Amino acid sequence: MQSAHVSRRRWVGILLALWATLGSLPWAARAQAAARPGASAQRAAFASPSPAGWTNVTGNLGGATWGYAGVTLLASVPESPAVIAGVSERGLWINMGGATSWRKLGALDREPITNRPHRILFDPGDRETFWVSGCYGPGIFKTIDSGRSFDRLGRLEHVDGIAVDFSDSRRQTMLVGLHEQVRSLHLSRDGGRTWRKIGDRLPANSNFTSDPVILDTRTFLINTAGWKQGATWGIYRSEDGGDTWTQVSKAGATGTPLVASNGAIYWQALWSAGLTRSTDRGTTWTAPGGPVKTNPIELPDRRLAGLAGVQILLSSDGAATWTRFGPPIPFDPSGIVFSARGKCFYAWRMSNEKDPKAVARLDVQ
């Protein structure tokens, strides 16, 4: 208990230093209260959207110009009202829970993040630590100080999905898949310092291997999906740390899957076929049906949220049935996230150039 208390105090202290640098201390005081013992156990539930509807919160995000694809991801910071956006060629930007004010992360970077961010992965045991992967540039970065600085891991470039073995307290086992490349899976056993290709152990006619999943140190999943003509779609599973693989589904799973708190795995299947789901650690897969065509997210009360066009849908029965929530999103979204501390949904869309209406927020009651 004493070490956990010290860890929490250390986390709050570092975040306060960051927020002071960003000029956002009023919000930091609220986050201090959220970080007190027992806060993480509280599950926020909500019943209805704010009557105000969706609000444009793009503001100053990304600076004056963006790279191609614009806003490529949003990630809700755990146990915080903050949300982080990845902007193509412009790095990571944080919104502390305010309306339209964004600040760039990585002020102390030795090497700036200039890629097209693909995924942010937060360490569930240390809120100061997260990883970010990206394509069209240096592939993998890690922060241990809540984004004040990032270090590049290894020399891989053009990375899509990233997975970390959180069953290992040292976080040594990692997987990444490269962007739109067949049999591109790479494995690290030293925390990302060095990498070796293991994708060549998949069938020669596999499609793109972009989005790995680590269930434990020995059990991995990888998708094979994409536009490559004549290549097969599927989900493959390994029980020996990536030495051998067995095809467990022919679904063309794509994007970042949801591994829910109850162990169920949800993965979007190409093209607009809906979801595929596993309840036995990826051994077998079924299609629950329904209108949702995107990888869902899990809400703090364990409901699922997904998209059908411009509409958020919620499910409380494992994707069997869905109900509409809130008004339509005011643009065709690339994805959604939910901030439990901020009590809101965010939606974003990618764009060919800078878009003054790329991020919207919906408060909930």
VENZI-V235844 format. One record per residue. N is the residue number from 1. RES is the residue in three letters. SS is DSSP state (@ for helix, = for strand, . for the rest). Layout:
BEGIN
N:RES:SS + N:RES:SS
END
This chain:
BEGIN
1:MET:. + 2:GLN:@ + 3:SER:@ + 4:ALA:@ + 5:HIS:@ + 6:VAL:@ + 7:SER:@ + 8:ARG:@ + 9:ARG:@ + 10:ARG:@ + 11:TRP:@ + 12:VAL:@ + 13:GLY:@ + 14:ILE:@ + 15:LEU:@ + 16:LEU:@ + 17:ALA:@ + 18:LEU:@ + 19:TRP:@ + 20:ALA:@ + 21:THR:@ + 22:LEU:@ + 23:GLY:. + 24:SER:. + 25:LEU:@ + 26:PRO:@ + 27:TRP:@ + 28:ALA:@ + 29:ALA:@ + 30:ARG:@ + 31:ALA:@ + 32:GLN:@ + 33:ALA:@ + 34:ALA:@ + 35:ALA:. + 36:ARG:. + 37:PRO:. + 38:GLY:. + 39:ALA:@ + 40:SER:@ + 41:ALA:@ + 42:GLN:. + 43:ARG:. + 44:ALA:. + 45:ALA:. + 46:PHE:. + 47:ALA:. + 48:SER:. + 49:PRO:= + 50:SER:. + 51:PRO:. + 52:ALA:. + 53:GLY:. + 54:TRP:. + 55:THR:= + 56:ASN:= + 57:VAL:. + 58:THR:. + 59:GLY:. + 60:ASN:. + 61:LEU:. + 62:GLY:. + 63:GLY:. + 64:ALA:. + 65:THR:. + 66:TRP:. + 67:GLY:. + 68:TYR:. + 69:ALA:= + 70:GLY:= + 71:VAL:= + 72:THR:= + 73:LEU:= + 74:LEU:= + 75:ALA:= + 76:SER:= + 77:VAL:. + 78:PRO:. + 79:GLU:. + 80:SER:. + 81:PRO:. + 82:ALA:. + 83:VAL:= + 84:ILE:= + 85:ALA:= + 86:GLY:= + 87:VAL:= + 88:SER:. + 89:GLU:. + 90:ARG:. + 91:GLY:= + 92:LEU:= + 93:TRP:= + 94:ILE:= + 95:ASN:= + 96:MET:. + 97:GLY:. + 98:GLY:. + 99:ALA:. + 100:THR:. + 101:SER:. + 102:TRP:. + 103:ARG:= + 104:LYS:= + 105:LEU:. + 106:GLY:. + 107:ALA:. + 108:LEU:. + 109:ASP:. + 110:ARG:. + 111:GLU:. + 112:PRO:. + 113:ILE:. + 114:THR:. + 115:ASN:. + 116:ARG:= + 117:PRO:= + 118:HIS:= + 119:ARG:= + 120:ILE:= + 121:LEU:= + 122:PHE:= + 123:ASP:. + 124:PRO:. + 125:GLY:. + 126:ASP:. + 127:ARG:. + 128:GLU:. + 129:THR:. + 130:PHE:= + 131:TRP:= + 132:VAL:= + 133:SER:= + 134:GLY:= + 135:CYS:= + 136:TYR:. + 137:GLY:. + 138:PRO:= + 139:GLY:. + 140:ILE:= + 141:PHE:= + 142:LYS:= + 143:THR:= + 144:ILE:. + 145:ASP:. + 146:SER:. + 147:GLY:. + 148:ARG:. + 149:SER:. + 150:PHE:. + 151:ASP:= + 152:ARG:= + 153:LEU:. + 154:GLY:. + 155:ARG:. + 156:LEU:. + 157:GLU:= + 158:HIS:. + 159:VAL:= + 160:ASP:= + 161:GLY:= + 162:ILE:= + 163:ALA:= + 164:VAL:= + 165:ASP:. + 166:PHE:. + 167:SER:. + 168:ASP:. + 169:SER:. + 170:ARG:. + 171:ARG:. + 172:GLN:. + 173:THR:. + 174:MET:= + 175:LEU:= + 176:VAL:= + 177:GLY:= + 178:LEU:= + 179:HIS:. + 180:GLU:. + 181:GLN:. + 182:VAL:= + 183:ARG:. + 184:SER:. + 185:LEU:. + 186:HIS:= + 187:LEU:= + 188:SER:= + 189:ARG:. + 190:ASP:. + 191:GLY:. + 192:GLY:. + 193:ARG:. + 194:THR:. + 195:TRP:. + 196:ARG:= + 197:LYS:= + 198:ILE:. + 199:GLY:@ + 200:ASP:@ + 201:ARG:@ + 202:LEU:. + 203:PRO:. + 204:ALA:. + 205:ASN:. + 206:SER:= + 207:ASN:. + 208:PHE:= + 209:THR:. + 210:SER:. + 211:ASP:. + 212:PRO:. + 213:VAL:= + 214:ILE:= + 215:LEU:. + 216:ASP:. + 217:THR:. + 218:ARG:. + 219:THR:. + 220:PHE:= + 221:LEU:= + 222:ILE:= + 223:ASN:= + 224:THR:= + 225:ALA:. + 226:GLY:. + 227:TRP:. + 228:LYS:. + 229:GLN:. + 230:GLY:. + 231:ALA:. + 232:THR:= + 233:TRP:. + 234:GLY:= + 235:ILE:= + 236:TYR:= + 237:ARG:= + 238:SER:= + 239:GLU:. + 240:ASP:. + 241:GLY:. + 242:GLY:. + 243:ASP:. + 244:THR:. + 245:TRP:. + 246:THR:= + 247:GLN:= + 248:VAL:= + 249:SER:= + 250:LYS:. + 251:ALA:. + 252:GLY:. + 253:ALA:= + 254:THR:= + 255:GLY:= + 256:THR:= + 257:PRO:= + 258:LEU:= + 259:VAL:= + 260:ALA:. + 261:SER:. + 262:ASN:. + 263:GLY:. + 264:ALA:. + 265:ILE:= + 266:TYR:= + 267:TRP:= + 268:GLN:= + 269:ALA:= + 270:LEU:. + 271:TRP:. + 272:SER:. + 273:ALA:. + 274:GLY:= + 275:LEU:= + 276:THR:= + 277:ARG:= + 278:SER:= + 279:THR:. + 280:ASP:. + 281:ARG:. + 282:GLY:. + 283:THR:. + 284:THR:. + 285:TRP:. + 286:THR:= + 287:ALA:. + 288:PRO:. + 289:GLY:. + 290:GLY:. + 291:PRO:. + 292:VAL:. + 293:LYS:. + 294:THR:. + 295:ASN:. + 296:PRO:. + 297:ILE:= + 298:GLU:= + 299:LEU:. + 300:PRO:. + 301:ASP:. + 302:ARG:. + 303:ARG:. + 304:LEU:= + 305:ALA:= + 306:GLY:= + 307:LEU:= + 308:ALA:= + 309:GLY:. + 310:VAL:. + 311:GLN:= + 312:ILE:= + 313:LEU:= + 314:LEU:= + 315:SER:= + 316:SER:. + 317:ASP:. + 318:GLY:. + 319:ALA:. + 320:ALA:. + 321:THR:. + 322:TRP:. + 323:THR:= + 324:ARG:= + 325:PHE:= + 326:GLY:. + 327:PRO:. + 328:PRO:. + 329:ILE:. + 330:PRO:. + 331:PHE:. + 332:ASP:. + 333:PRO:. + 334:SER:. + 335:GLY:= + 336:ILE:= + 337:VAL:= + 338:PHE:= + 339:SER:= + 340:ALA:. + 341:ARG:. + 342:GLY:. + 343:LYS:. + 344:CYS:= + 345:PHE:= + 346:TYR:= + 347:ALA:= + 348:TRP:= + 349:ARG:. + 350:MET:= + 351:SER:= + 352:ASN:. + 353:GLU:. + 354:LYS:. + 355:ASP:. + 356:PRO:. + 357:LYS:. + 358:ALA:. + 359:VAL:= + 360:ALA:= + 361:ARG:= + 362:LEU:= + 363:ASP:= + 364:VAL:= + 365:GLN:.
END
